[in-house]
Amino acid sequence: MKKHDVIVVGGGLAGLRAAWKVSDFADTAVVSKIHPLRSHTGAAQGGIAASLGNATPDSWEEHMFDTVKGSDYLGDQDVIEVLVKEAPQTIYELEHLGVAFSRTEEGKIAQRAFGGHTKPRACYAADWTGHTLLHTVYEQCVPKKIKFYDEWFALSVAVQDGVCRGIVALEIPTGRIEIFHSKSVIITTGGYGRAFKITSNALANTGDGLNLALGAGLPLEDMEFVQFHPTGLYRHGILLTEGARGEGGYLINRTGERFMKRYAPEKMELAPRDVISRAEQTEMDEGKGIDGKDFVYLDLRHLGAAKILEALPQTRDLAMSFAGVDPIKNPIPIQPTAHYSMGGIPTTIAGQVIMDEKNTPVAGLYAAGECACVSMHGANRLGTNSLLDAAMFGKRAAESAIEYLKGAEHQPFPEEVCESAKEKVRRLRVANGPESAPKLRHELQETMTQKCGIFRDEERLDECLAKIRELQDRFQRIGIGDRSLTFNTEIIEALETQNLLEFSEIIVYGAIARRESRGAHWRVDYPKRDDQNWLKHTMAFKKEGKIELRYKDVTITKFPPKERGY
Ligand SMILES: Cc1cc2nc3c(=O)[nH]c(=O)nc-3n(C[C@H](O)[C@H](O)[C@H](O)COP(=O)(O)OP(=O)(O)OC[C@H]3O[C@@H](n4cnc5c(N)ncnc54)[C@H](O)[C@@H]3O)c2cc1C
């Protein structure tokens, strides 16, 4: 058994910021299934938002309004207000930690335009923003007294009588399963785009943290809202940053038309992601994709070689390596790609995980970053707001933990949590059925993309739910070829597949129930937003195999809902 005051599960931006902060006050460990520097944060390109006003005058009020409107009025406005007000401070803290932001001529932090933001407020480090943030915060963690458990896979979190008691994790190199006994746990396991076939997300983004919560009897919030990013590289889904359009890139269809003028005449290519992804999909469905196929072009040629090389070097590299296209000379084939999870583990504004729709917190349990739903992104996240969310709420969760630890003791660890985690892995280790986890995962991703994608309707969603339940059933009959304990990646992939199957059911279940179109959730059979019945957060519970949906009010303070146009 390992013993620490705080266990941070996940080593991405949210996890490292939390660990960096809390480790000055408490014995802290970071448990991560991959090395922290391989976390998906490192893939973030475009920028991190704050109303610094370095490019044009800006204010937190404008940042707030853009975020509320972008969220299609489902974001909680008290949370959004905190986020946008503290954003400049967060950027300066990161700068003082050593983050090498790109600069203006006078040496200020440079800022560029991003979709849905009315002012250029994305602070960036060329198109390597996430990489720069992750490496810098990690470097700052190294000299602190933080114990890193790299390549440990968290299997369960123990919550008993409303108090968190630690986690159970599996050491990937040895197969050993151990209790991590702690007073407090901060879950920062990132997003879950891997439920879809075409996704910008890293292989590790399988939403394991959601299952930690579900397994402890806790709910998930707003899972039906999954963001599709408009510029995934055709066939691969690899992301080409929105910064490319922020720098002035065009989207064109087979006739060479900048089709966004018919969908968002004012904002054009800088409308929010949900609007552009639907526009692209509509063009393709109407046969206006390039060569009538399911892709359109992102055209950067008019920006010129100097601009592309200076501001978008990674974008060019990705296009050349994975599509064989040099954006200086040719347009890049792109299609929408599953990108960001607005839903997740529900938390309070202080990062405390809650156990019901009345906001009752679990003592000692926190969540932050993409796996959490606090909810500031509501039904649709604006680009560059999530690195901000991860950096800020990682720190806020740590601050709450610091307060909590002042009066907390280690509570007895419930042995049965460890036993059932061990039993789950043991069953996989001897599994010799006819089904294979990779095949089930592939079928799930195919189904989710086709039937629970950008455009949804009841019939397809019902089919999707039935398919997921069939896959869950078939999972009980999988076989595992590798019986060894050493680096058994087959078992890890099976555990991840099981997690994908669990929370995908909740995404689809919530999407069937929500009979309206809001943000990223677009129902062709209910194409209007319905504030009267649906201006509320979904809280999904899973007890004894059955999903139960309850609902929670949206906090509205400054901006009453109105129609959203761009
Ligand atoms: C390609 C791409 C580009 C993006 N660009 C931007 C951008 O420009 N601006 C912006 O604001 N946002 C961007 N985003 C979104 C943003 O990067 C993420 O939301 C954010 O980085 C998430 O940080 P995180 O710390 O929550 O999770 P991550 O960085 O994904 O880290 C998750 C951590 O959890 C660990 N983990 C997961 N499961 C387990 C388990 N079972 N046991 C132990 N550890 C586990 C992993 O090892 C990892 O360390 C982008 C996302 C993508 C995919």
The ligand as an SDF file (V2000), in Angstrom:
LIG
                    3D

 53 58  0  0  0  0  0  0  0  0999 V2000
   -5.1730   18.2950  -30.8100 C   0  0  0  0  0  0  0  0  0  0  0  0
   -5.7520   19.1750  -29.7420 C   0  0  0  0  0  0  0  0  0  0  0  0
   -5.5170   20.5360  -29.7730 C   0  0  0  0  0  0  0  0  0  0  0  0
   -6.0480   21.3590  -28.7800 C   0  0  0  0  0  0  0  0  0  0  0  0
   -5.7940   22.6990  -28.8370 N   0  0  0  0  0  0  0  0  0  0  0  0
   -6.2560   23.4970  -27.8500 C   0  0  0  0  0  0  0  0  0  0  0  0
   -5.9520   24.8840  -27.8310 C   0  0  0  0  0  0  0  0  0  0  0  0
   -5.2330   25.3990  -28.6900 O   0  0  0  0  0  0  0  0  0  0  0  0
   -6.4510   25.6340  -26.8300 N   0  0  0  0  0  0  0  0  0  0  0  0
   -7.2330   25.1130  -25.8460 C   0  0  0  0  0  0  0  0  0  0  0  0
   -7.6430   25.8470  -24.9470 O   0  0  0  0  0  0  0  0  0  0  0  0
   -7.5180   23.7910  -25.8330 N   0  0  0  0  0  0  0  0  0  0  0  0
   -7.0450   22.9740  -26.7970 C   0  0  0  0  0  0  0  0  0  0  0  0
   -7.3450   21.6450  -26.7630 N   0  0  0  0  0  0  0  0  0  0  0  0
   -8.0170   21.0780  -25.5880 C   0  0  0  0  0  0  0  0  0  0  0  0
   -7.0480   21.0220  -24.4210 C   0  0  0  0  0  0  0  0  0  0  0  0
   -5.7590   20.7280  -24.8980 O   0  0  0  0  0  0  0  0  0  0  0  0
   -7.4390   19.9640  -23.4000 C   0  0  0  0  0  0  0  0  0  0  0  0
   -8.7760   20.1190  -23.0240 O   0  0  0  0  0  0  0  0  0  0  0  0
   -6.5650   20.0520  -22.1540 C   0  0  0  0  0  0  0  0  0  0  0  0
   -5.2050   20.0620  -22.5130 O   0  0  0  0  0  0  0  0  0  0  0  0
   -6.8570   18.8890  -21.2370 C   0  0  0  0  0  0  0  0  0  0  0  0
   -5.9220   18.8800  -20.1910 O   0  0  0  0  0  0  0  0  0  0  0  0
   -6.0900   17.8380  -19.0160 P   0  0  0  0  0  0  0  0  0  0  0  0
   -4.9890   18.0910  -18.0690 O   0  0  0  0  0  0  0  0  0  0  0  0
   -7.4800   17.8700  -18.5260 O   0  0  0  0  0  0  0  0  0  0  0  0
   -5.9130   16.3840  -19.7120 O   0  0  0  0  0  0  0  0  0  0  0  0
   -4.7220   15.7040  -20.5250 P   0  0  0  0  0  0  0  0  0  0  0  0
   -3.6760   16.6250  -20.9380 O   0  0  0  0  0  0  0  0  0  0  0  0
   -5.3840   14.8820  -21.5860 O   0  0  0  0  0  0  0  0  0  0  0  0
   -4.0720   14.7070  -19.4440 O   0  0  0  0  0  0  0  0  0  0  0  0
   -4.7700   13.5830  -18.9710 C   0  0  0  0  0  0  0  0  0  0  0  0
   -3.8640   12.8000  -18.0370 C   0  0  0  0  0  0  0  0  0  0  0  0
   -4.6260   11.7930  -17.3950 O   0  0  0  0  0  0  0  0  0  0  0  0
   -3.8780   10.6070  -17.3280 C   0  0  0  0  0  0  0  0  0  0  0  0
   -4.8120    9.4680  -17.2500 N   0  0  0  0  0  0  0  0  0  0  0  0
   -5.8970    9.2230  -18.0230 C   0  0  0  0  0  0  0  0  0  0  0  0
   -6.4820    8.0720  -17.6260 N   0  0  0  0  0  0  0  0  0  0  0  0
   -5.7530    7.5900  -16.5970 C   0  0  0  0  0  0  0  0  0  0  0  0
   -5.8520    6.4400  -15.7760 C   0  0  0  0  0  0  0  0  0  0  0  0
   -6.7920    5.5000  -15.9410 N   0  0  0  0  0  0  0  0  0  0  0  0
   -4.9160    6.2800  -14.8020 N   0  0  0  0  0  0  0  0  0  0  0  0
   -3.9160    7.1840  -14.6150 C   0  0  0  0  0  0  0  0  0  0  0  0
   -3.7910    8.2890  -15.3810 N   0  0  0  0  0  0  0  0  0  0  0  0
   -4.7010    8.4770  -16.3420 C   0  0  0  0  0  0  0  0  0  0  0  0
   -3.0290   10.6000  -18.5800 C   0  0  0  0  0  0  0  0  0  0  0  0
   -1.8890    9.8200  -18.3640 O   0  0  0  0  0  0  0  0  0  0  0  0
   -2.6990   12.0930  -18.7250 C   0  0  0  0  0  0  0  0  0  0  0  0
   -1.5220   12.3930  -18.0130 O   0  0  0  0  0  0  0  0  0  0  0  0
   -6.8310   20.8060  -27.7550 C   0  0  0  0  0  0  0  0  0  0  0  0
   -7.0610   19.4440  -27.7200 C   0  0  0  0  0  0  0  0  0  0  0  0
   -6.5560   18.6390  -28.7220 C   0  0  0  0  0  0  0  0  0  0  0  0
   -6.8920   17.1680  -28.6830 C   0  0  0  0  0  0  0  0  0  0  0  0
  1  2  1  0
  2  3  1  0
  2 52  2  0
  3  4  2  0
  4  5  1  0
  4 50  1  0
  5  6  2  0
  6  7  1  0
  6 13  1  0
  7  8  2  0
  7  9  1  0
  9 10  1  0
 10 11  2  0
 10 12  1  0
 12 13  2  0
 13 14  1  0
 14 15  1  0
 14 50  1  0
 15 16  1  0
 16 17  1  0
 16 18  1  0
 18 19  1  0
 18 20  1  0
 20 21  1  0
 20 22  1  0
 22 23  1  0
 23 24  1  0
 24 25  2  0
 24 26  1  0
 24 27  1  0
 27 28  1  0
 28 29  2  0
 28 30  1  0
 28 31  1  0
 31 32  1  0
 32 33  1  0
 33 34  1  0
 33 48  1  0
 34 35  1  0
 35 36  1  0
 35 46  1  0
 36 37  1  0
 36 45  1  0
 37 38  2  0
 38 39  1  0
 39 40  1  0
 39 45  2  0
 40 41  1  0
 40 42  2  0
 42 43  1  0
 43 44  2  0
 44 45  1  0
 46 47  1  0
 46 48  1  0
 48 49  1  0
 50 51  2  0
 51 52  1  0
 52 53  1  0
M  END
$$$$
